[in-house]
Structures are given as C-alpha cells and as structure tokens.
C-alpha cells in the first residue's frame, strides 16, 4: 500500500496495486475496475431490477431472526403475565403488584441472560464453522437443533428448566444473527446493501410484534397453556425456514474466499436478472471480489479471531463492536421490558399489554422510515442524531418519574413509544448496515460475531441491572431509570462523533484503503479513493483526476 499513515492534508487516497500484480493477473485488475465503476453508477431502480432474486433470497433468510425477536420479548412480557406469575412467581402484597405475584429480580436476570449466554456460544461457533463448512450447512444444522431445544422450553416445569432452555435456544439464535446480516451485505450491490441489512431489524420487529399479540391473546387462558402456547408457536416456521436455507444460493464472496471462482460466477447469475446482468458482468464482479480479497490479504493474511484485533482490523473490530453495544447503551433495554416498565410507572396490566403492542409496532414502522433516511442521509449522521435524540427523551422520561399524577404516567407511556420509534428509525436498523460494511470481507463472519458478542455481554449486564431498576422488590427506580440511560446515551453520542466513520456509497475495497491509510472517522465521507491504481497503468477516469492524484501521492511521499 502507498502509506500507513494519513497526514490529513490530501483528500484523495490511492491503493498501490503493484504488489498485487505478482499474485493476480493484470486483466483481473482491469475487470475489477469495470465492475466497481458499474456498481457505483447503477441507479437504485436498475439495481432492484438486476438483483431482485438476491433481494428475495436475502429477505427470506433474514426471516430466521423473527424467531429470535419473538422469544426475546416473550420472556420479558411474562414478567407481567398473570398465569406465568401464578405458576413461577412469589406472593407479594397487592399494593406491590396487582397480580399478587412477582418473579424475583435474580430469576428475571437469569431468564433474560440465558439466551444471551447461549448466543455468545453460538456466535463463537458460527464465526469458525461458517468459514470452514459454509453458511448454508451451518444454518441448517442450527435450525434442526433449535427444533429440539424448543421442546425443553414448552414443557419446562421450573424457572431453572426455563433458564436452561433459554441457554440452549440461544446457541442457534446466535448463529442466525451473524449469518443473516453477513449474507445480506454480500449478495447485493452498494445501492441495496443498506436496505437489506436494515431489513434485519424489521424481521426482529415482526417477531416482537407477533409475540406481543400472541401473549395478549393468551392472557385470558387460566391454565399453564396460557404461557406454553407462545412457545409452541415457534415451531410454525421451522420447516419453511429449513427449506429456504436448503435451496438458497451460496454467498459469492464465500465461494471466492474458498477459491471456487466458477461457482461464484454461476451463483451471481442465479442471484441476478439475465436481461440486465451478463456472464461478462459476473466475471467482472468476481474479479472485483478477488481484488478485494487479495487487497485484504496483503494487509493481514489471517482469518482467525485473533486477526480481528491485529493491525488495521483492530480499529474496524473496535468500532463494529461498539456500534452493536451502543444499541443497549442507548436505553433501548427499557423498551425490551416494556410491560414491566409501564406497570411500574402506574399503568394497569391490561393497558400495559395493549400499549406494549403499539410500542413493538414501532420496530416495523421505524424500519420503513429508516429506509427513507438511508436514501438521503449517511449512516454516521443517522446514528449520531438518533442517539442524541434518545438521550434527550430519556432525560424527560426520567424527570417525569418524580411526578406523581395520571398525566405524567400517560406521558411516560407516550414518550416510551416515541423513544422506540426513534430507535427503530435510526440505531436499530442502521446498526446492521454498519456492521456489515465496517468489517473486512475476509473477517466478516468473525467481526459480526464479535460485534454481536459485545451486544450480548451488554445484554447480560442490562439483564442484571434493569430488572433491579424496575422491580418493586429491588431498587424500584421506575421511570427514573431514564436518567441513568440518558447519561449513557450522551457518552455514546460523543463516541459516534469521534470514532464512527461514514460507509455510504463505499465499495468494500474503498473501505479497505481508507482504513489502511488511517483516515479519521470524520473525513471518510469527503475523501476520494482510487483502489485500482498501479504505477504501470493507473485506473483514472480523466487526465485531470490523474494529475490531482499524482500530486497527492507526491505529497504523501514527501
């Protein structure tokens, strides 16, 4: 590469591909440049027409996260579920809980953290197994395992058994989290990448909203089936999901990393519309993948977890992990236990479950809104203003916690719905877009796994402290908890400004060059990149651009 340090003066960075030409043919570099130019120039409408099959496959595979979103909220909703409380809770005075029972804070923490603990195991397994055996095979095994683990959940007869079931189910859920995001970021071009990775958040929302409806519908049932039925529903989409995975095309990026170049071309043909995408286009696109893969190998040849923390990948891994961890540091965890939060604020059980459905519908409405924002704004901008807005709203919610009136109670409920809308229009969906783009292609599965592990670790911490914040038998902070998370969200806002780079409209090779050159986060958007330049045959679009870049190279060398 041309340089390992960014001086701050030039606004152009250039990749020196002379060293790569000893490993790849010069024609491959030319073909890669053609594919990169075509990908940048294609319009959004043409991208949809050309890659509509890839869009459908990506959306279908992302449906796996409906299952995870469904169960995560089911457990949180049960803390205010009369039949569940009667079966597993401890008796308390009616002045403490209108149901007469509560789940102790310790058990709430164990239940909330069970899937997170299992998820960490699943994420670590997937980061290794998907590279070795292929994402498709790993995901099919995970679906079969989940089908068996749901039995433990449905027929649990103690809180300890439920915790064990959550841990077991968390393992395949951890696998789903990584594979779906990585697949969405690899099968489509730049123009569609943001929408399909953000769609992952919508799948979470569908699962969460579905669980809210099922739990509310089963509340009147007097027997244990009132809480068992929501678990049974998880079996409904196991077979359809298995068939979707079985017939889905491989990721062409994974095939290139395995050296299966002809298969990668064939897969690209399957994922595109032959009226707009020829065999020559597929060849050029594979050449671009080869170039990006070799570019990353030149900087760091390894593909292990340790390599995620070496050289320039250390910065990429840090930012990727923080992007996911900030989802919870934003105060979003209060939304995850919306029923209990609303009840501690003074809202009745029936109204709390109704408001919880409205609350969770924001996952879908907000994601649709985020697609509009992704078209007109950068990822960094959306993340910054989303976090800052949430910090402000949490201050208001926390302040209202000191008021004792019906007006304050209903205002808190409305603000919580607004908070969830802001989260799902910004942090929720854009997080998946960023983690799919920030990591290098060779380390993507492992980087996404590590970022989700950072989230799960934060989820465990929140699973310990949030129940105590809300439980009437523990800290009993209620709505005042908003002040704590407002401070956390404020610190995250500062981090975003200082460390989170802009990735919109950037090819993976361009991002490799920007990170390798050490460009500061706030200069990613305005810095021009030429990733196909060589001293033998520069890939400039004009003589003026050639002269400008050569001047910048001379400045860097000086």
N, C-alpha and C positions, 0 to 999 in steps of 0.2 A: 504494500500500500504506500501511498505517497508520503504520509506523515502520520504520526501517532498523537500529535497534539494540535489543538485548534487555537490559533493565535488570536482570533476574534476580529481581525481586520477584514479578510475577504468574505464575500457572501456566496462563494462557489467552492465546493469540494469535489475533488476528482479522484476516482479509483484508478490506480495503476495496475493494469491487467497484464503487463509484460510477463510477470512471473507465472500467471495463469496459463499463458500460451504454451508453456512447457508441459502442461497437463491436459489441455483441451485444444481442439483444432480451432484455427483462426475462423473458419467458416461457422463454427458453433457460436463464436462471439458475435459475428455479424447477424446470424439468425436470432440470437437472443436480443440484440438491439432492436431488430424489427418487431419482435413480439412485444417488447417493452413499450415501443412507440405506439403500436396498435392498441395496447391495453390502456395507455394514458389518453388516447384520442377518442376511443369509442364512447358514444353517448350513453346515457342511462337507459334510454328506450331500446337502443340496439343491444346493450348488454343483457337486458331482460329477454329480448328475442333470441339472442345467441345462446344464452346459458339457462334457459328455462328448465331444462331437465336437471341441471345441477341445483337450481333453486329448490325444486320439488324434493330431490333426494336429501338435501341439507335440512329442509323443514321437517321432513318425515323422521329423520334420525334425531333431530333435536326434541322430538316428541317424547323421548325417553325421560327428559327432565320433568315432564308432567308428573311422573310417578314420585320423584323426589320432592317436588314442590308440594304435592298432595300430602305426603306423610308428615313433612316437617311442620306444617300448620295444623294437621290433625292432632298431634301431640299437644301443641300449645293450646288449642281450643278445648281439649279435655280438662284443663285445669279449672274450667268454669262449667263443665258438663255435669248435670245433676246425677245421672246414673253412674258415670265414671267415679265421681266423688264419693258416692254412696258405697261403691264396691271397693275402692282403694284408699279413700281419704280417712282422715282422723276427725272425730267430732269436735266442734267448736261452738261457742255461743252464737245465736242468730245475729247478735249485734256485730259479730266479726264477719260472718258470711251468711247471706240469706239462704244458702243451701244447707247450712248446718254442718258442712264438712269442708276440709281443705286438704290439698296434697302438700305435705311438708316441703319446705324450701329445698332441703337436701335431695329429696326424691325428684323434685322438679328439675334440679340441676342435673341429676343423673340421667333422667329421661331426655332432657334437651341435649345433653352432651353425648349420649350414646351413639347417635348417628354420626356425630362429628368425629368421634374416636374411630368408628368403623370406616368413615370416609377417608381419614388420613391413611389407614392401611390400604384401602382400595386405590387411592391416588398414587401411593408409592409403588404398588404392584403394577398399575397401569403404565406409569412412566417408563418402566423397564419392559413390560410384556408387549406393549403395543409396538415398540420398535423392533422387537425380536420376532413376534408372531403375526403382527399386523393388527390394525384396529378392529377389523371386522370379526376376526376369530375371538379376540378378547371380549368384545361386546356380547357376542352370542353366549359365551360361557357365563358372563355376568348375569345375563337375563335368566338363564337356567338356574343359577344359584339363587337369585332373588325370588324366583317362583317357590323354591323350597323354604327359604327363610320367612316368607310371609305366613306360613303355617304357624310358626312359633309365635308370631305377633297376634294372629287371630285367636289362638287357643291359650294364650297366657292366662295364668291364674294368680299371678302376684306381680308386684311392681318390679321385683328383681328379674322375673322372666321377661317382662316388657323391656327392661333395660338391655338384657342380653339380645332380644330380638332387634332392638334399635341398632346395636353394635353390628350384628350380623348383616342387616339390611344396608347399613351404611357402607359396607365394603363395595357391593356392586354400584351403589349410588355414586360413590367416589369415582368409579370407572366411567360412568355415564358423563359426569361433569367435565372431564378432560376431553374425552373423545368427541363429543358433540361440538364443543367450541372449536377444537382444532380442525375438525372436518369442515365446518362452516367457513373457516378462514382460509382453507386450502383449495376448495373446489370452484371458487368464483373469482372474477377479476376485481380490481380495485373499487370500481363503482358500486359493486353489490356487496362487498365484504362487510361494510358497516351495518347494513340492513339485516343480513343473515346472522351475524354474530349477535346483534341486538335482539333478534327474534328468540334467542335462547331465553332471555328474560321473560318474553311473552309466554313461553311454554311453562316457566315457573308460575307465572300468573294464572294460567289456565288451571294448573294443578291446585294452586292455592284457593282459587275461587270455587273450583269443584268441591274441594274438601269442606269449605265453609258451608256450601249448600247441602252437602250430604250430612254433615254434623248437625246442622239446624233442623233438617228433616227428621233425624233420628232422635232428637231430644225428647219428644213425647213418649217414646217407647220406654216401658218401665223395666224391662229385663236387661241382662248383660248384653244382649244383641244390640242395644242402643249404641254401645261403643265398639262392638265387634264388627258390625256391618261396614262402617267406614274403612276398616282394614281389609275386609273381604273384597271391596270394590277394586283394590289394587290388582287383582288377578284379571280384570276385564281386558286390559290392553297388553298382557304379556305375549300372547300368541301373535297378534298383529305386528307388534314391535319386533319379535323374533324374525318374522317373515320379511319385514322391511330391511332389517340388517343383513339377512341372508342374501337378498337379491341386489343390495346396493353396490355400486361400483367402488373400487378401492380409491383412496386418495392418490392422485397422480404424483404428488410430492413424495409420499412414502415410497412409491414404486421407483422414483428416480434415486432416492437415497439407497434403495436396495440394488441399484444397477439394472433394473428391469425397464429399460428405456422404451422398447417396442410396446410393452404392455401399458406404459404410461401414455403413449400416443393413442393406443386403442381406447383407453379409459377416457381420455379427453374427447374423443369422437363420440363416445356413449353419453358424455355429460353435456354435449353441445348440439346445436341445430345445424345439420349438414348444409342447409341453404345459406348459412352465414359463416360457417366455420369449416374450412377445408382441411385435408390431410397435411398440406403445407403449413397451415396455421398451427396445427397440432405439433408438427415438427419444430417450428419456431418456438412455441411455448415450452416444449420440453427442453430446448436449448437454453431458454432463459432460466429454467429450473436448475439445469446442470451448472450454468454460470454462477447462480446464487449459491448453490451448494458448495462449489469449489471456492468461491469467494470467502465463505464462512470457514471452510477447512483450512484456508491459507492463514486465517487469523487464529483459529483454535480448532485443532483437528478432532478433539474428543467429543463424545456424545454421552458422557456419564453425568450423574447428578453433581459430582464434584466440579465438572467443567462449567456448570451453571454459575459457579462462584469464582471463576478464573478470568483474568484479563478483562476485555470489554464486556463480556457476558455478565460480570459481576454487577455492573450498573443496570443492565437490562433486567436481570433477575430481581434486583432490589426494587426497581420501580414497578415491575409486574406484581410482585408480592404485595407491595403497599397499595396498589390500585384495588386489589381484591380485599385486603384487610380494611381499607377505608370504607367499604360498604357497611361494615358494622360499627366502625368508629364514628360514623355519621349520625348514629342514634337510631338506625333502622331496626335494631333489635327490639325496640319498644313496639314497633308495628307487628313483629312476629308473635308477640304475646298480647295482641290487641284486645281480646276478650277480657283477660285478667286486668289489663291496664284500664280499660273502660269501667270495669266493675269497681276497681279501687278508686276511680275518680268519682264514683257515686251513681253510675248508670245501672239500671236493673238488668237482670240476666237476659231476659227476652230481647230487650232493646239492644243490649251489648252484642248478642249474636247477629241481630239484623244489621247493626252498624258495621260489624266485622265483615259482612258480605260486601257492603258498599266500600269498606276500607280495602278489601282484597281485589275488588274490581279495578282499582287504580293500577294494578300490575299490568292489565291489558290496555286500559285507556292510555296510561302513561307511556307504554312502549310504542303505541301508534303515534303518539305525539312526538316521541324521540326520533322517529324516522324523519319527520319534517325538520327537526333541529339538525340532524346529521347531514341533511342536504345543504343547509345554509350556514352551518357553524362547524368549527373544528372540534375534535374530541376533547382537547385540553380546555377549550373555552366552556363547553357544556359541563365538564366535570367541575371546573372552578366555580362557576356561578351556581350550579346545583348544590354544591357543598356549602357555599356561603349562604344561600337562601335557607337551607335546612338549619344551619347554625342559628340564624335569626329567629326562625319559627320555634325552635326548641327553647330559646330564651323566653318567648312569650308563653309557651305551654308551661314551662317551669314556674314562671311568675304567677300564672293563674292557679297553680297548685296551692298557693297561700290564701286564695279567695274561697269562701265557703257559701256558695249560692248556686241555685239551679242554672242561672245564666252562665256562670263560669264553667260548670260541668259540661253543658252542651257546647260551649265554645271550644273546650278542650277536645271534645269528640270531633267537631268540625275541623279543627286545626290538625288533628291526627290524620284525618282523611286527606287534607291538603298536603301534609308532610309526605304521605305515601305517594301522592301524585307527583310531587317534585322529585322524589327519589326515583320513581319509575319512568320519569321523563328525562332523567339525566344519569345519575350514578348507576342505577340498576342495569339498564341495557348497554350503556356505553362502556361499562366495565368489561363486558365480554368482547366488545370490539377491540379495546385496548390490549387486553391480554393476548388476543390472537395476533396482534400486529407488532407488539413490542419485542417479543422473543425472536431469536434466530430460528430459521426453519429447521435446522438440524437438531436443535434442542427444544423444539416447540412442545412436544408432549411432556417433557420433564419440567419445562418452565411453567406451563399451565398447571401441571400437577403441584409444583411448589407454591404457585400463587394461591391455588385453592387450599393447600395445606395451611398457608398463612391465614386464610379466611376461617378455616376450621379451628385453628388454635384460638383466634379471636372469638369464635363462636363458643368455644368451651369456656373462655374467660367470662364472656357475657352470660353464658348459661349458668355460671356460678353466682354472678353479682346481680343480674337483672331480677331473678325470682326473689332475691332478698330485698331488692329495692321496692318491689311491688307487693310482696306477701304481707298481709296484716299481722302475721305471727313473727315477722323478722324486722327489717328496717322500716317498712311501711312508709316509704317516701311518696308513693303515688305519683301524681303529676309532677311533683318537684324534681323527679328524676331527670326531667328535661334540661335542667340547668347543668347537670353533670355532663350530659351528652352534648350540650351546646359548646362547652369548653373543648371537648374532644373534636367536634366538627370544626371549630375555629382553628385549631392546630393543623388539622388536615388541609384546610384551605391554604394555609401558608406553605405546606409541603407541596401541594399541587402547583403553585406558582413557581416554586424553586426547582422542582425535580421532574415534573411530568412533561414530556415532550409532545409535540403535535405530530400525529401519524397520518392525517387525512391526505389522500391522493398520493401516498408514497408506496412505491413498489418495495418488495422485501429487500431487494439488492440495494436500493437507495437508503433504506433504513440501516442496513449493514454498514454502508460507507459513513453515514452520519454518526453512528455510534463509534465506529473505529477511529474517526477523526476527532472524537471528543467534543462535538458541537454542543454548547449549552442548551438546556431544555427550551428556553425562551427564544432561541434562534433557529429551531428546527423548521418552523413554518417558512421563514424567509430565505433559507439557504438553498441555493441551486446545487444539484448533484448530477455528475456525469459518471455513471457506473460502468461504462463500456469503453472508456478511453484507453488507448495504447500509444506508445511512442511511435510505433510503426504505422498505425492507421487510426487516427483519432476519430471518434464517432460523434462529430459535431454537426449540428443541423445547419449552420451558416458560418461564413468566414468571420463575421463579427463576433459570434459566440466563441469561435476557436481562438481569436485574438484575446478576448476577455479572459478566457480560462487559462491560456498560456501565461498571461500577466499575473494571474493569481497563483499559479504554480511557481513562477519565479519568485513571487513574494514569500511563499511558504518556504522555498528552499533557502532564501536569504535569511 
